[in-house]
């Protein structure tokens, strides 16, 4: 089974400059970014069978990841990068 990559650079390849800018200049974004990647890593480990949990726990983590991604995307779209 091939697992999809869900890191932000794969999710939003056209926003790499905005991601970089916010990681350096916005502590709230950086905190959410790090939390997103921790949750994504945990979901990947569960899906690969490295960790064993209930289906409910996995679904909760996926929902948490989606909520964080939505928050991060909203922040990224508000950033105006010079052309």
C-alpha positions as CSV (number, residue, x, y, z in Angstrom):
1,X,0.0,0.0,0.0
2,X,1.4,3.4,-1.0
3,X,0.8,6.2,1.4
4,X,0.1,9.7,0.3
5,X,2.4,12.4,1.5
6,X,0.5,15.0,3.5
7,X,3.3,17.4,4.5
8,X,2.5,21.0,3.7
9,X,5.1,21.3,0.9
10,X,3.4,18.4,-0.9
11,X,-0.1,19.7,-0.1
12,X,0.6,23.3,-1.2
13,X,3.6,23.2,-3.6
14,X,2.6,26.7,-5.0
15,X,2.8,28.2,-1.5
16,X,6.4,27.2,-0.6
17,X,7.6,30.9,-0.3
18,X,4.7,31.7,2.0
19,X,5.3,28.7,4.1
20,X,9.0,29.7,4.5
21,X,8.1,33.3,5.3
22,X,5.5,32.4,7.9
23,X,7.8,29.8,9.6
24,X,10.4,32.6,10.0
25,X,8.1,35.4,11.0
26,X,5.0,34.1,12.7
27,X,5.3,32.1,15.9
28,X,1.7,31.0,15.9
29,X,2.1,29.7,12.3
30,X,5.3,27.9,13.4
31,X,3.5,26.3,16.3
32,X,0.6,25.1,14.2
33,X,3.1,24.0,11.4
34,X,5.0,21.8,13.9
35,X,1.8,20.4,15.5
36,X,0.5,19.5,12.0
37,X,3.7,17.7,11.2
38,X,3.7,15.8,14.5
39,X,0.1,14.6,13.9
40,X,0.9,13.8,10.3
41,X,3.9,11.7,11.4
42,X,1.8,9.9,13.9
43,X,-0.9,9.1,11.3
44,X,1.7,7.8,8.9
45,X,3.2,5.5,11.6
46,X,-0.3,4.1,12.4
47,X,-1.1,3.6,8.7
48,X,2.2,1.8,8.1
49,X,1.5,-0.5,11.1
50,X,4.4,0.8,13.2
51,X,1.9,1.8,15.9
52,X,-1.3,0.0,16.7
53,X,-4.4,2.0,17.7
54,X,-8.2,1.9,17.4
55,X,-9.9,3.0,14.2
56,X,-11.6,5.8,16.2
57,X,-8.2,7.1,17.5
58,X,-6.8,7.2,13.9
59,X,-9.9,8.9,12.6
60,X,-9.6,11.5,15.4
61,X,-6.0,12.2,14.4
62,X,-6.9,12.5,10.7
63,X,-9.6,15.0,11.7
64,X,-7.1,16.9,13.8
65,X,-4.7,17.0,10.9
66,X,-7.3,18.3,8.5
67,X,-8.3,21.0,11.0
68,X,-4.7,22.1,11.3
69,X,-4.2,22.1,7.6
70,X,-7.3,24.3,7.1
71,X,-6.0,26.8,9.7
72,X,-2.5,26.8,8.1
73,X,-4.0,27.2,4.6
74,X,-6.1,30.2,5.8
75,X,-3.0,31.8,7.2
76,X,-1.0,31.1,4.0
77,X,-3.6,32.7,1.8
78,X,-3.6,35.9,3.8
79,X,0.2,36.4,3.2
80,X,1.0,38.8,0.4
81,X,4.4,37.8,-1.1
82,X,6.2,40.1,-3.5
83,X,6.2,39.0,-7.0
